[in-house]
Amino acid sequence: MSARLVQCRARRLWSVCAETRTEATVPLPQLTSIFHGIWRTLPRELRRKLLYRAIDAVAPPATPADRLRPGPVIVGGQLTTASGLGESARLCLDALRALGWDAGHADVSKLFLRPDLPADLSGKPAQPGEGGTLILHVNGPYMRYVATRLGRRFLAGRRIIGYWAWELPIMGPDWLRGVSQVHEIWVPSRFNADALPTDVKVPVRIVPHPVTAHGAVSARDRFGLAGDTFVVLTAFDMGSTYIRKNPRAAITAFRQAFGDDPNCLLVLKVSHPHDAVWAMVDLKDAIAGMSNVRLIPETLSRSDMAALVASADVVLSLHRAEGFGLLLAEAMLHQIPVVATGWSGNVDFMTPDDSGLVGYRLVPVDDPQGTYTVPNAQWADPDSTEAAAWLIRLRADPEFRRQLGRRARDAATEKLSLTAYRRAIGDSLGEPPGPTL
């Protein structure tokens, strides 16, 4: 990134701050968005080094096992951020409460400059000195940063469970930095567990997300979608890296399947588009000239996002890798057929009997955003032609589409239910004080 771009964003930040001092009208999300933009302008390796060096000397380690104190169960994470990590924490909090734990919460969204959902958290916020267990939905490289910001007094006496999701079969070395901050690691899939180095000494537990459909129903009018249109939905967060989510392959498959057919519509839902401006340019270039595509570059609430999923005929994900695949699981629970790459975390809950799993070949990782720069790592290059064939079949045969959707719902309900979640937790949290399933 150029120095000129940094200067431009800095001038914008100064202007907004001046406006805030005089009129107090500029909302916090706008300020944090500008700070985030300036930070991301710096080269990724420089950002990483600056951050790590700043926190290594002050990050509090995990409390020794003999000094842990009993207390409440707390769920920490980006609870007011529209992202997979944020949804991971919200699902955990909801599930534990449904299972009988009076779980408290610790929202760390502001620490990542991403409080972009309403702060309508119910229940008790976590307090320093409580002891107990903190389930922290913060990935390994950022554990020390969050521990530093939460502080020694807040963490003292608490047992820390790190809930981590990684999208490659080899875990990056940065992740090992977080091991010293936790007493146990939870991961959402076998794919994640296998990526952990064998010399990690803390217990590792596979705890799939307790995904729900949020009671949503189709709401095509809300999104301007015609009732008789065959809608294919592809959704992703630009912060989760554009190349990994691989929307160009989804666009190619849709074009192969339907061309310019006005009775078919590809919906591209993109969160945090400003995280990778170059990628948005590339995405718009990929759909240039297409009359049957709808781009939705905005943040949606949980309920609106669930309604969008329920409004689709098919959810399409030709990802290169997924740690789990929350969108795919939610679609299945909505009885929406899913066509997706048949590799990585999503195959824990997707099979050829209930989903359109697409073939692939493994290729070396090439990530311009730098998140997945790991030596010798590979990820999938899915077969767009095979995906197109699935789309054609699902449109042409409504009864097959309904049957596949029902099988998807039944499979996801069995594997991702509260009962399955309670079974996966095992004795890690003891018994809840309230009623259990």
Long-range contacts (C-beta under 8 A, 24 or more apart in sequence): 1-41, 1-42, 1-43, 5-41, 6-38, 6-41, 6-42, 9-34, 9-37, 9-38, 9-41, 10-38, 13-38, 28-115, 29-115, 29-116, 32-110, 32-113, 32-114, 32-115, 33-113, 33-274, 35-113, 36-113, 36-114, 37-274, 39-113, 40-275, 44-369, 44-370, 45-370, 48-174, 51-145, 52-144, 52-177, 55-144, 55-145, 55-148, 56-144, 58-148, 59-144, 59-145, 59-147, 59-148, 59-181, 60-147, 60-148, 60-151, 60-152, 60-155, 61-180, 61-181, 62-155, 62-160, 62-180, 62-181, 62-182, 62-183, 63-155, 63-156, 63-157, 63-158, 63-159, 63-160, 65-183, 67-157, 68-131, 68-157, 68-158, 68-159, 68-183, 69-131, 69-132, 69-157, 69-158, 70-131, 70-132, 71-130, 71-131, 71-132, 71-133, 71-157, 71-158, 72-102, 72-103, 72-104, 72-124, 72-126, 72-130, 72-132, 72-133, 73-101, 73-102, 73-103, 73-104, 73-132, 73-133, 73-135, 73-429, 74-103, 74-104, 74-105, 74-106, 74-126, 74-130, 74-132, 74-133, 74-134, 74-135, 74-158, 75-103, 75-104, 75-105, 75-106, 75-134, 75-135, 75-137, 76-105, 76-106, 76-107, 76-108, 76-126, 76-134, 76-135, 76-136, 76-137, 76-138, 76-146, 76-150, 77-106, 77-107, 77-108, 77-136, 77-137, 77-138, 77-163, 78-107, 78-108, 78-109, 78-112, 78-114, 78-137, 78-138, 79-105, 79-107, 79-108, 79-109, 79-121, 80-107, 80-109, 80-115, 80-116, 80-117, 80-118, 80-119, 80-121, 81-109, 81-112, 81-114, 81-115, 81-116, 81-117, 82-116, 82-117, 82-237, 82-271, 82-272, 82-299, 82-300, 82-305, 83-114, 83-237, 83-239, 83-240, 83-271, 83-272, 84-165, 84-237, 84-240, 84-324, 84-326, 85-137, 85-138, 85-139, 85-165, 86-114, 86-117, 87-302, 87-326, 88-137, 88-163, 88-165, 88-188, 88-209, 88-326, 89-137, 89-163, 90-302, 91-209, 91-210, 91-211, 91-212, 92-135, 92-137, 92-163, 92-209, 92-210, 93-123, 94-210, 94-212, 95-210, 95-418, 95-421, 96-429, 96-432, 97-123, 98-418, 98-437, 99-418, 99-421, 99-422, 99-432, 99-434, 99-436, 99-437, 100-432, 100-433, 100-434, 100-435, 100-436, 101-429, 101-432, 101-433, 101-434, 102-433, 102-434, 106-134, 106-136, 106-150, 108-138, 108-146, 108-149, 108-150, 111-145, 111-146, 111-149, 112-142, 116-299, 117-299, 117-301, 117-302, 118-301, 126-154, 128-153, 128-154, 128-156, 129-153, 129-156, 129-157, 130-157, 130-158, 131-157, 131-158, 132-157, 132-158, 132-159, 133-158, 133-159, 133-160, 133-161, 133-429, 134-158, 134-159, 134-160, 134-161, 135-161, 135-163, 135-186, 136-160, 136-161, 136-162, 136-163, 136-182, 137-163, 138-162, 138-163, 138-178, 139-164, 139-165, 139-166, 139-175, 139-178, 140-164, 140-166, 140-171, 140-174, 140-175, 140-176, 140-177, 140-178, 140-179, 141-172, 141-174, 141-175, 141-177, 141-178, 142-178, 143-177, 143-178, 143-181, 143-182, 144-177, 144-178, 144-180, 144-181, 147-181, 159-183, 159-184, 160-184, 161-185, 161-186, 161-428, 162-186, 163-187, 163-188, 163-207, 164-192, 165-189, 165-192, 165-323, 165-324, 165-345, 166-192, 166-195, 166-323, 167-244, 167-321, 167-322, 167-323, 167-344, 167-345, 167-372, 167-379, 168-195, 168-321, 168-365, 168-372, 168-374, 168-377, 168-378, 168-379, 169-194, 169-195, 169-377, 169-378, 170-195, 170-374, 170-376, 170-377, 171-195, 171-196, 171-197, 171-374, 172-372, 172-373, 172-374, 176-200, 184-428, 186-428, 187-323, 188-323, 188-324, 188-345, 188-348, 189-323, 189-324, 189-344, 189-345, 189-346, 189-348, 190-345, 190-348, 191-323, 191-344, 191-345, 191-347, 191-348, 192-323, 192-324, 192-345, 205-424, 205-425, 205-426, 205-428, 206-424, 207-421, 207-424, 207-425, 208-324, 208-348, 208-349, 208-415, 208-416, 208-420, 208-421, 208-424, 209-324, 209-326, 209-329, 209-416, 210-416, 210-417, 210-418, 210-420, 210-421, 211-326, 211-329, 211-330, 211-333, 211-412, 211-416, 212-330, 212-333, 213-306, 213-310, 213-330, 213-333, 213-334, 214-302, 214-303, 214-306, 214-330, 215-306, 216-303, 216-306, 216-307, 216-309, 216-310, 216-334, 217-307, 217-310, 218-307, 218-310, 218-311, 219-307, 219-308, 219-310, 219-311, 220-311, 222-304, 222-307, 222-311, 223-267, 223-294, 223-296, 223-307, 223-308, 223-311, 224-294, 225-265, 225-267, 225-294, 225-311, 226-265, 228-263, 229-263, 229-264, 229-265, 230-258, 230-263, 230-264, 230-265, 230-313, 230-314, 230-395, 231-264, 231-265, 231-267, 231-311, 231-312, 231-313, 231-314, 232-264, 232-265, 232-266, 232-267, 232-312, 232-313, 232-314, 232-315, 232-316, 232-391, 233-267, 233-269, 233-308, 233-309, 233-311, 233-312, 233-314, 233-315, 233-316, 233-331, 234-266, 234-267, 234-268, 234-269, 234-315, 234-316, 234-317, 235-267, 235-268, 235-269, 235-270, 235-271, 235-305, 235-308, 235-309, 235-315, 235-327, 236-269, 236-270, 236-271, 236-327, 237-270, 237-271, 237-272, 237-275, 238-270, 238-271, 238-272, 238-273, 238-274, 238-275, 238-276, 238-279, 238-280, 239-271, 239-272, 239-275, 241-276, 241-367, 241-369, 241-371, 241-372, 242-276, 242-279, 242-282, 242-283, 242-368, 242-369, 243-320, 243-366, 243-367, 243-368, 243-369, 244-319, 244-320, 244-321, 244-367, 244-371, 244-372, 244-379, 245-317, 245-319, 245-320, 246-318, 246-319, 246-320, 246-382, 247-283, 247-286, 247-318, 248-282, 248-283, 248-286, 249-318, 249-382, 249-384, 249-387, 250-316, 250-317, 250-318, 250-387, 251-286, 251-287, 251-290, 251-293, 252-384, 252-388, 253-316, 253-318, 253-384, 253-385, 253-387, 253-388, 253-391, 254-293, 254-316, 254-388, 254-391, 255-290, 256-384, 256-385, 256-388, 257-388, 257-389, 257-391, 257-392, 257-395, 258-292, 258-391, 258-392, 258-395, 260-290, 260-291, 260-292, 261-292, 262-291, 262-292, 264-292, 264-395, 265-292, 265-293, 265-294, 266-290, 266-292, 266-293, 266-294, 267-293, 267-294, 267-296, 267-308, 267-312, 268-293, 268-294, 268-295, 268-296, 269-296, 269-300, 269-305, 269-308, 270-295, 270-296, 270-297, 271-298, 271-299, 271-300, 272-299, 273-297, 276-369, 278-368, 279-369, 306-330, 306-334, 309-334, 309-336, 310-334, 310-336, 312-336, 313-337, 313-394, 313-395, 313-401, 314-338, 314-339, 314-391, 314-394, 314-401, 315-339, 315-340, 316-340, 316-387, 316-391, 317-341, 317-346, 318-358, 318-382, 318-384, 318-387, 319-344, 319-346, 319-380, 319-382, 320-365, 320-379, 320-380, 320-381, 320-382, 321-345, 321-372, 321-379, 321-380, 322-346, 324-348, 325-349, 325-350, 328-355, 329-412, 329-416, 331-408, 332-408, 332-409, 332-411, 332-412, 333-409, 333-412, 333-413, 333-416, 334-409, 335-402, 335-405, 335-406, 335-408, 335-409, 336-405, 336-408, 337-394, 337-401, 337-404, 337-405, 337-408, 338-408, 339-387, 339-390, 339-391, 339-394, 341-380, 341-382, 343-380, 343-382, 344-379, 344-380, 348-415, 349-411, 349-412, 349-415, 349-416, 350-411, 351-411, 353-407, 353-411, 354-404, 354-407, 354-408, 354-410, 354-411, 354-412, 355-404, 355-408, 356-387, 356-390, 356-394, 356-404, 358-382, 358-383, 358-386, 358-387, 358-390, 359-383, 359-386
